[in-house]
Each structure stands twice: as C-alpha cells, then as structure tokens.
Amino acid sequence: MNPDQVFGLVFVLACGTIIPLALVFGIPVAKALARRIEAETAPRDEPPLAELEELRQRVAELEERLDFSERLLARVQPPDGVRE
C-alpha cells in the first residue's frame, strides 16, 4: 500500500466518523447554546414569581398594620373637658 492510498483511506475513515459524530453531537449542543444565549438576552417583562409572591405577602402585612393603626387611632378619646 503506497502513502497516497494510506492517506486516502485515513481521510475517508476520518470523514466517515468525524462528520457524523459532529452532526449527532454538535447540532443539539449548538441549539442548547442558542437557547441559553437567547434566554439571557431576552428582556424580562415580568418579575420572577417568587419575588412577586413575596411582594404580595409584604403588602398584605402592611395592610394589616395599617388597619390595626387605624383602629387604635379611632379608639383614642381625648380626656373629658379637653377640647381641641
């Protein structure tokens, strides 16, 4: 077997294994990377659900405190004989 035949055989075997492997593994990896890059660069219109739920809980607690304060202020009566 002369060197040209060896080179041709190696070239055919390499193309027959490398190209299919690159297609089988490379395309899904490229798609996954593209999705990740797209997700990172996409503008976020809505806050994450966990953060939104935390804010709702805090607003509910503030409403309770405000109601309590209003009830306390409504109960306070000036002493008899004192006019404002």
C-alpha positions in Angstrom: 0.0 0.0 0.0 1.6 3.3 -1.0 1.3 6.5 1.0 -1.3 8.0 -1.2 -3.6 5.0 -0.6 -3.0 5.2 3.2 -3.8 9.0 3.2 -7.0 8.3 1.2 -8.1 5.5 3.5 -7.4 7.7 6.6 -9.2 10.6 5.0 -12.3 8.5 4.1 -12.4 6.9 7.6 -12.0 10.3 9.3 -14.7 11.9 7.2 -16.9 8.9 7.8 -16.6 9.1 11.6 -15.9 12.7 12.4 -18.6 14.4 10.3 -21.5 12.1 11.6 -20.3 12.5 15.2 -20.1 16.3 14.8 -23.7 16.3 13.4 -25.1 13.9 16.1 -23.5 15.8 19.0 -22.9 19.2 17.6 -26.3 20.2 16.5 -28.1 19.6 19.8 -25.3 21.3 21.7 -25.5 24.3 19.3 -29.3 24.5 19.8 -28.9 24.4 23.5 -26.3 27.2 23.5 -28.5 29.3 21.2 -31.5 28.9 23.6 -29.4 29.8 26.6 -28.0 32.9 24.9 -31.5 33.9 23.7 -32.9 33.5 27.2 -30.1 35.6 28.7 -30.5 38.4 26.2 -34.3 38.4 26.1 -35.9 41.3 28.1 -37.8 40.3 31.2 -41.2 41.8 31.3 -42.4 40.1 34.4 -40.6 39.6 37.7 -40.0 36.1 38.9 -43.0 34.5 40.5 -41.2 34.0 43.9 -40.4 37.7 44.1 -43.9 38.7 43.1 -45.4 36.4 45.8 -43.0 37.9 48.4 -44.2 41.4 47.5 -47.8 40.4 47.8 -47.2 39.0 51.2 -45.4 42.2 52.3 -48.3 44.3 51.0 -50.8 42.1 52.9 -48.8 42.6 56.1 -48.7 46.3 55.6 -52.5 46.4 55.1 -52.9 44.5 58.4 -50.7 47.0 60.2 -52.5 50.0 58.7 -55.9 48.5 59.8 -54.5 48.0 63.3 -53.2 51.5 63.5 -56.5 53.0 62.2 -58.4 51.0 64.8 -56.1 52.3 67.6 -56.5 55.9 66.5 -60.2 55.5 66.3 -60.4 54.2 69.9 -58.3 57.1 71.4 -60.6 59.6 73.0 -59.5 62.9 74.4 -59.9 63.2 78.2 -63.2 64.8 79.4 -63.2 68.5 79.5 -60.4 68.9 76.9 -61.4 70.5 73.6 -59.3 70.7 70.5 
